[in-house]
Amino acid sequence: MTAPSPCPARRDAVPDATRVARLRQWNLTHPLIFDAAVAAVAFVAILCGAVAGPHGPHGAHLPRFGARELTATTVVLAVLACGALVLRRRLPRTVLAVTGALTIVELVAQSNDPRAPVAGAAVIALFTVASRTDRPTTWRIGALTCVVLTAAAMFFGHRAWYAQENLAIFAWTGMAAAAGDAVRSRRAYVDAIRERAERAERTREEEARRRVAEERLRIARELHDVVAHHIALVNVQAGVASHVMDNRPDQAKQALAHVREASRSALDELRATVGLLRQSDDPTAPTEPAPGLGVLDQLVEGFVRAGLPVALELPPGPGPALPASVDLTAYRIVQEALTNVRKHAGDGARATVRIVHTDGALTVTVLDDGHGAAPDGPDSPDGSEEGAVTGPGGGHGLIGMRERVQALGGTVVTGPRVAGGFQVRVTLPLGGARTAGTT
């Protein structure tokens, strides 16, 4: 014989949890109606307790209803106490004081009867106070309520002080304070968990937005570097071809060949950059490595063909392997700096590219002896990069250069030289650079 499946029990538990959640939500949206219902139930319970005897017939442990007479005093006090319970959420301490006072009035008025059913309303009021205040306040008010009501029952009653009716008042008020404190702690715990979950969700959304913004800036820098460099070369070669087309057609053909080569290189790099937006499982995504200092001679050769004399100073030997991010950043720095020299330094300018390896850093310096306007805007008097990247009519070249370097924790200095011309000097740390991906 097989055991019954537990699935039906779980299915039954789901509607129960749903009903509890709906009841809790209804309680929050209709507090006055809920408190009125609680007051009505408490009123019925007080009346039943007032007429019930402690034991049934022949010593049975079940209570026997109708064994005692229901007095008008008990009814009036019950009506007043339960009516006050309707306002227990708005005025919890006032309701506790009122119900406690009515309980004492009942003990004084019916001193020959040690029972005090109106104390049930005080128990509910004490539970409300405990569930809506802090723990120290709960224990102070709870202890005061227990002592006052129990002492009143012992003092005004005609039975011994240790009678079960007196001890019952003490026990019920103590349990009400403890239960209210437990409910308050549970509510605070749930609220803290909900707040942490909401904070974590907001943090995830902010992190996602930050990553998206960083990725957009990175792709924008790549597109600017690629387009600005190659379009500048195309513009120069096209101007040369137009100038010598009639008199020296061979030189014009050579210039147009350079235009075609620069255009092809621009398209290849644009394809590689836009390919970064493809999904990782896209079979058409480019797999070529990003450019670096290993192809720096090709970059310099393109500028030389465009009419810009460039002296390249590299350290002897192959040199240490560079992190991919540092390698790409150094290449883009040289590319942007030479592009600015070609655009702004004027005719007859010469450029020098110097690469220096040290123990923990890579220094890239690009100098020129031109006399044209500063690239991408006016320079600051002290030669710092802040003045070199702003100003009316300024572009984004030096701004992107600074963003690249700062992303790797490096420093960049741009500004005019004392001997004339312009300089770009960048220092990139090697120890803390990220080796995976580009920035």
C-alpha positions as CSV (number, residue, x, y, z in Angstrom):
1,M,0.0,0.0,0.0
2,T,1.5,3.3,-1.1
3,A,1.6,6.4,1.1
4,P,-0.7,9.3,0.1
5,S,1.0,12.1,-1.8
6,P,1.7,15.3,0.2
7,C,0.8,17.5,-2.7
8,P,-2.9,17.9,-1.7
9,A,-1.7,19.2,1.7
10,R,0.5,21.7,0.1
11,R,-2.2,22.8,-2.2
12,D,-4.5,23.3,0.8
13,A,-1.8,25.4,2.5
14,V,-1.6,27.8,-0.3
15,P,-5.3,29.0,-0.1
16,D,-4.8,29.3,3.7
17,A,-1.8,31.5,3.3
18,T,-3.7,33.5,0.7
19,R,-6.6,34.0,3.1
20,V,-4.3,35.1,5.9
21,A,-2.6,37.6,3.6
22,R,-6.0,38.9,2.5
23,L,-7.2,39.2,6.0
24,R,-4.0,41.1,7.0
25,Q,-4.4,43.4,4.0
26,W,-8.0,44.1,4.9
27,N,-7.0,44.8,8.5
28,L,-4.5,47.4,7.3
29,T,-7.0,49.1,4.9
30,H,-10.0,49.0,7.3
31,P,-8.5,49.4,10.8
32,L,-11.6,50.9,12.4
33,I,-13.9,48.2,11.2
34,F,-11.5,45.5,12.4
35,D,-11.2,47.1,15.8
36,A,-15.0,47.4,16.1
37,A,-15.2,43.6,15.4
38,V,-12.6,42.9,18.0
39,A,-14.5,45.1,20.5
40,A,-17.7,43.2,19.8
41,V,-16.1,39.8,20.3
42,A,-14.5,41.1,23.5
43,F,-17.9,42.3,24.7
44,V,-19.5,38.9,24.1
45,A,-16.6,37.2,25.9
46,I,-16.9,39.5,28.9
47,L,-20.6,38.8,29.2
48,C,-20.1,35.1,28.9
49,G,-17.4,35.2,31.6
50,A,-19.6,37.2,33.9
51,V,-22.4,34.5,33.9
52,A,-20.2,31.4,33.8
53,G,-19.3,29.4,36.8
54,P,-15.9,28.0,37.5
55,H,-17.0,24.3,37.4
56,G,-19.7,22.4,35.7
57,P,-22.1,20.0,37.4
58,H,-20.6,17.3,39.6
59,G,-17.2,18.9,39.6
60,A,-16.7,18.9,35.9
61,H,-13.8,21.0,34.6
62,L,-15.9,22.6,31.9
63,P,-17.5,26.0,32.9
64,R,-21.3,26.1,33.5
65,F,-23.0,29.1,32.0
66,G,-25.9,30.7,33.9
67,A,-24.4,29.9,37.2
68,R,-24.1,33.6,38.1
69,E,-26.3,36.6,37.6
70,L,-25.4,39.2,35.1
71,T,-25.5,42.6,36.8
72,A,-26.2,46.0,35.2
73,T,-22.9,47.2,36.5
74,T,-21.0,44.6,34.6
75,V,-22.9,45.3,31.4
76,V,-22.3,49.1,31.6
77,L,-18.6,48.7,32.4
78,A,-18.3,46.1,29.6
79,V,-20.0,48.5,27.1
80,L,-17.7,51.4,28.1
81,A,-14.5,49.3,28.1
82,C,-15.3,47.6,24.7
83,G,-16.3,50.9,23.2
84,A,-12.9,52.3,24.2
85,L,-11.2,49.4,22.3
86,V,-12.5,50.8,19.0
87,L,-9.9,53.6,19.4
88,R,-7.1,51.3,20.6
89,R,-4.9,52.0,17.6
90,R,-5.3,55.8,17.6
91,L,-5.0,56.2,21.4
92,P,-3.4,53.0,22.8
93,R,-2.2,54.4,26.1
94,T,-5.4,56.3,26.8
95,V,-7.5,53.2,26.0
96,L,-5.3,51.2,28.4
97,A,-5.8,53.7,31.1
98,V,-9.6,53.8,30.6
99,T,-10.0,50.0,30.5
100,G,-7.7,49.6,33.6
101,A,-9.7,52.2,35.5
102,L,-13.0,50.5,34.6
103,T,-11.5,47.1,35.8
104,I,-10.7,48.7,39.1
105,V,-14.2,50.2,39.3
106,E,-15.6,46.7,38.7
107,L,-13.4,45.2,41.5
108,V,-14.5,48.0,43.9
109,A,-18.2,47.8,43.0
110,Q,-18.4,44.0,43.2
111,S,-16.0,43.3,46.0
112,N,-18.0,40.2,47.0
113,D,-17.3,38.7,43.6
114,P,-13.6,38.3,43.0
115,R,-14.0,37.8,39.3
116,A,-13.3,40.8,37.0
117,P,-14.4,39.9,33.4
118,V,-13.9,43.6,32.3
119,A,-10.2,43.0,32.8
120,G,-10.3,41.2,29.4
121,A,-10.6,44.6,27.7
122,A,-7.5,45.8,29.7
123,V,-5.6,42.8,28.5
124,I,-6.4,43.6,24.8
125,A,-5.5,47.3,25.4
126,L,-2.2,46.3,27.0
127,F,-1.4,44.0,24.0
128,T,-2.0,46.9,21.7
129,V,0.3,49.2,23.6
130,A,3.1,46.5,23.7
131,S,2.8,45.9,19.9
132,R,3.0,49.6,19.0
133,T,5.8,50.9,21.4
134,D,9.4,50.0,22.1
135,R,10.5,47.3,24.5
136,P,11.5,49.5,27.5
137,T,8.1,51.3,27.3
138,T,6.3,47.9,27.0
139,W,7.9,46.5,30.1
140,R,7.4,49.6,32.2
141,I,3.7,50.0,31.3
142,G,3.2,46.2,31.4
143,A,4.7,45.9,34.9
144,L,2.7,48.8,36.1
145,T,-0.6,47.4,34.7
146,C,0.1,43.9,36.2
147,V,0.9,45.3,39.6
148,V,-2.0,47.8,39.8
149,L,-4.7,45.4,38.6
150,T,-3.4,42.4,40.7
151,A,-3.0,44.6,43.8
152,A,-6.6,46.0,43.3
153,A,-8.0,42.5,43.0
154,M,-6.1,41.3,46.1
155,F,-7.1,44.4,48.1
156,F,-10.7,44.7,47.3
157,G,-11.5,41.0,47.1
158,H,-12.8,39.0,50.1
159,R,-10.7,35.9,49.2
160,A,-7.1,35.2,50.0
161,W,-4.4,37.2,48.1
162,Y,-3.2,34.0,46.4
163,A,-6.7,33.1,45.0
164,Q,-6.7,31.8,41.4
165,E,-8.8,34.8,40.3
166,N,-6.1,37.2,41.4
167,L,-3.3,35.2,39.9
168,A,-5.3,34.9,36.6
169,I,-5.3,38.7,36.3
170,F,-1.5,38.8,36.8
171,A,-0.9,36.0,34.3
172,W,-3.2,37.4,31.6
173,T,-1.7,40.9,31.8
174,G,1.8,39.5,31.7
175,M,1.1,37.3,28.7
176,A,-0.5,40.3,26.9
177,A,2.6,42.4,27.4
178,A,4.9,39.5,26.2
179,A,2.7,38.7,23.2
180,G,2.5,42.3,22.1
181,D,6.3,42.7,22.4
182,A,6.8,39.5,20.3
183,V,4.4,40.9,17.6
184,R,6.3,44.2,17.5
185,S,9.6,42.4,17.2
186,R,8.3,40.2,14.4
187,R,6.9,43.2,12.6
188,A,10.2,45.1,12.9
189,Y,12.1,42.1,11.7
190,V,9.9,41.7,8.6
191,D,10.1,45.5,7.9
192,A,13.9,45.3,8.1
193,I,14.0,42.4,5.7
194,R,11.7,44.2,3.3
195,E,13.8,47.4,3.5
196,R,17.0,45.5,2.8
197,A,15.4,43.8,-0.2
198,E,14.2,47.1,-1.6
199,R,17.6,48.7,-0.9
200,A,19.3,45.8,-2.7
201,E,17.0,46.1,-5.6
202,R,17.7,49.9,-5.9
203,T,21.4,49.1,-5.6
204,R,21.2,46.6,-8.4
205,E,19.3,49.0,-10.7
206,E,21.8,51.8,-9.9
207,E,24.7,49.5,-10.6
208,A,23.1,48.4,-13.9
209,R,22.6,52.0,-15.0
210,R,26.2,52.8,-14.0
211,R,27.5,49.9,-16.1
212,V,25.4,50.9,-19.0
213,A,26.7,54.5,-18.8
214,E,30.3,53.3,-18.6
215,E,29.8,51.1,-21.6
216,R,28.3,53.9,-23.6
217,L,31.2,56.2,-22.8
218,R,33.7,53.5,-23.6
219,I,32.1,52.8,-27.0
220,A,31.8,56.5,-27.7
221,R,35.5,57.0,-27.0
222,E,36.4,54.1,-29.3
223,L,34.2,55.5,-32.1
224,H,35.6,59.0,-31.7
225,D,39.2,57.8,-31.8
226,V,38.7,55.6,-34.8
227,V,36.6,58.1,-36.8
228,A,38.6,61.2,-35.9
229,H,41.9,59.6,-36.8
230,H,41.0,58.1,-40.1
231,I,38.7,60.9,-41.3
232,A,41.6,63.4,-40.6
233,L,43.9,61.3,-42.8
234,V,41.3,60.9,-45.5
235,N,40.7,64.7,-45.5
236,V,44.4,65.4,-45.8
237,Q,45.0,62.9,-48.6
238,A,41.8,64.1,-50.5
239,G,43.1,67.7,-50.3
240,V,46.4,66.6,-51.7
241,A,44.8,64.7,-54.5
242,S,42.6,67.6,-55.4
243,H,45.6,70.0,-55.4
244,V,47.8,67.9,-57.7
245,M,45.2,66.3,-59.9
246,D,45.9,68.4,-63.0
247,N,49.7,68.8,-62.7
248,R,50.9,65.6,-61.1
249,P,48.3,62.8,-61.7
250,D,50.7,60.1,-60.4
251,Q,50.9,61.8,-57.0
252,A,47.2,62.2,-57.0
253,K,46.7,58.5,-57.6
254,Q,49.0,57.8,-54.7
255,A,47.0,60.1,-52.5
256,L,43.8,58.5,-53.5
257,A,45.3,55.1,-52.7
258,H,46.1,56.4,-49.3
259,V,42.5,57.6,-49.0
260,R,41.2,54.1,-49.9
261,E,43.6,52.4,-47.4
262,A,42.6,54.8,-44.6
263,S,38.9,54.3,-45.4
264,R,39.4,50.5,-45.3
265,S,41.1,50.7,-42.0
266,A,38.4,52.9,-40.6
267,L,35.7,50.5,-41.7
268,D,37.6,47.5,-40.2
269,E,38.0,49.3,-36.8
270,L,34.4,50.5,-36.8
271,R,33.3,46.9,-37.5
272,A,35.4,45.7,-34.6
273,T,34.1,48.4,-32.3
274,V,30.4,48.0,-33.2
275,G,31.0,44.2,-32.8
276,L,31.4,44.8,-29.1
277,L,27.6,45.3,-29.0
278,R,27.0,41.8,-30.3
279,Q,26.0,38.9,-28.1
280,S,28.8,36.6,-27.0
281,D,27.3,33.7,-28.9
282,D,26.9,35.7,-32.2
283,P,28.9,33.8,-34.8
284,T,29.5,37.1,-36.8
285,A,31.2,38.9,-33.8
286,P,34.7,40.0,-34.6
287,T,37.6,38.0,-33.1
288,E,40.5,40.2,-34.0
289,P,42.5,41.5,-31.1
290,A,42.3,45.2,-30.2
291,P,45.1,47.4,-31.6
292,G,48.1,48.1,-29.3
293,L,51.6,49.2,-29.3
294,G,52.6,46.2,-31.4
295,V,51.2,47.9,-34.4
296,L,52.3,51.4,-33.5
297,D,54.7,51.5,-36.4
298,Q,51.8,51.1,-38.8
299,L,49.9,53.9,-37.2
300,V,53.0,56.2,-37.5
301,E,53.5,55.2,-41.1
302,G,50.0,56.3,-41.9
303,F,50.7,59.8,-40.6
304,V,54.0,59.9,-42.4
305,R,52.2,59.2,-45.7
306,A,49.7,61.9,-44.8
307,G,52.6,64.4,-44.7
308,L,53.3,64.5,-40.9
309,P,56.9,63.7,-40.1
310,V,56.9,61.5,-36.9
311,A,59.9,60.3,-34.9
312,L,59.2,57.2,-33.0
313,E,61.3,56.5,-29.9
314,L,60.8,53.0,-28.4
315,P,62.7,51.2,-25.7
316,P,65.2,48.6,-26.9
317,G,64.1,45.0,-27.0
318,P,60.6,43.5,-27.0
319,G,59.8,44.9,-23.5
320,P,57.5,43.4,-20.9
321,A,54.0,42.2,-21.8
322,L,51.4,44.9,-21.2
323,P,47.9,44.4,-19.9
324,A,45.3,44.6,-22.7
325,S,43.7,47.7,-21.2
326,V,47.0,49.5,-20.9
327,D,48.1,48.5,-24.4
328,L,44.9,49.7,-26.0
329,T,44.9,52.9,-24.0
330,A,48.5,53.8,-25.0
331,Y,47.7,53.1,-28.6
332,R,44.6,55.3,-28.6
333,I,46.5,58.1,-26.8
334,V,49.2,58.2,-29.5
335,Q,46.5,58.0,-32.2
336,E,44.5,60.9,-30.8
337,A,47.6,63.0,-30.1
338,L,49.0,62.6,-33.6
339,T,45.5,63.3,-35.1
340,N,45.4,66.6,-33.1
341,V,48.9,67.5,-34.3
342,R,47.9,66.9,-37.9
343,K,44.7,69.0,-37.5
344,H,46.0,71.9,-35.4
345,A,49.8,72.2,-35.5
346,G,49.9,73.8,-38.9
347,D,52.0,73.1,-42.0
348,G,55.6,72.0,-41.5
349,A,55.1,70.7,-38.0
350,R,57.0,67.6,-36.8
351,A,56.0,65.2,-34.0
352,T,57.8,62.9,-31.7
353,V,56.4,59.8,-30.0
354,R,58.3,58.5,-27.0
355,I,57.4,55.3,-25.1
356,V,59.2,54.6,-21.8
357,H,58.9,51.5,-19.7
358,T,59.6,51.6,-15.9
359,D,59.2,49.1,-13.2
360,G,55.5,49.9,-12.5
361,A,54.4,52.3,-15.2
362,L,54.3,53.1,-18.9
363,T,54.9,56.7,-20.0
364,V,53.7,57.9,-23.4
365,T,54.8,61.3,-24.6
366,V,53.8,63.0,-27.8
367,L,55.5,66.3,-28.7
368,D,55.2,68.6,-31.7
369,D,56.9,71.9,-32.7
370,G,53.9,73.4,-34.5
371,H,52.5,76.8,-34.0
372,G,48.8,76.2,-34.6
373,A,45.9,76.4,-32.1
374,A,45.7,74.1,-29.2
375,P,43.8,70.9,-29.9
376,D,40.1,70.7,-28.9
377,G,40.1,74.0,-27.1
378,P,42.3,76.5,-25.3
379,D,44.9,75.4,-22.8
380,S,45.3,76.4,-19.3
381,P,48.2,78.5,-18.3
382,D,49.8,75.8,-16.1
383,G,49.6,73.2,-18.8
384,S,47.2,70.9,-16.9
385,E,44.6,68.8,-18.6
386,E,41.7,70.7,-17.0
387,G,42.2,73.7,-19.2
388,A,42.9,71.7,-22.3
389,V,39.6,69.9,-22.5
390,T,37.2,72.8,-22.1
391,G,36.3,76.0,-23.8
392,P,34.1,77.1,-26.7
393,G,34.5,75.0,-29.8
394,G,36.3,72.3,-27.9
395,G,36.0,68.7,-29.0
396,H,36.0,65.4,-27.2
397,G,39.5,64.1,-28.0
398,L,41.3,65.3,-24.9
399,I,38.2,64.6,-22.8
400,G,38.2,61.0,-23.9
401,M,41.9,60.8,-23.4
402,R,41.6,61.9,-19.8
403,E,38.7,59.5,-19.2
404,R,40.7,56.6,-20.6
405,V,43.7,57.4,-18.4
406,Q,41.7,58.0,-15.2
407,A,39.9,54.7,-15.7
408,L,43.2,53.0,-15.3
409,G,44.3,55.2,-12.4
410,G,46.9,57.1,-14.4
411,T,47.8,60.7,-14.9
412,V,47.7,62.9,-18.0
413,V,49.3,66.3,-18.6
414,T,48.5,68.3,-21.8
415,G,49.5,71.9,-22.7
416,P,51.9,74.1,-24.7
417,R,55.6,73.6,-24.6
418,V,58.0,76.4,-23.6
419,A,60.0,75.9,-26.8
420,G,56.8,76.0,-28.9
421,G,54.3,73.4,-29.9
422,F,52.2,71.1,-27.8
423,Q,52.8,68.1,-25.5
424,V,50.8,65.2,-24.3
425,R,52.3,63.1,-21.5
426,V,50.5,60.1,-20.0
427,T,51.6,57.8,-17.2
428,L,49.8,54.5,-16.9
429,P,50.3,52.2,-13.9
430,L,51.0,48.5,-14.7
431,G,50.5,46.9,-11.4
432,G,46.8,47.8,-10.8
433,A,45.7,47.8,-14.4
434,R,43.0,45.4,-15.4
435,T,44.2,42.7,-17.7
436,A,40.9,41.6,-19.1
437,G,38.8,43.7,-21.4
438,T,39.2,47.3,-22.3
439,T,38.2,50.5,-20.8
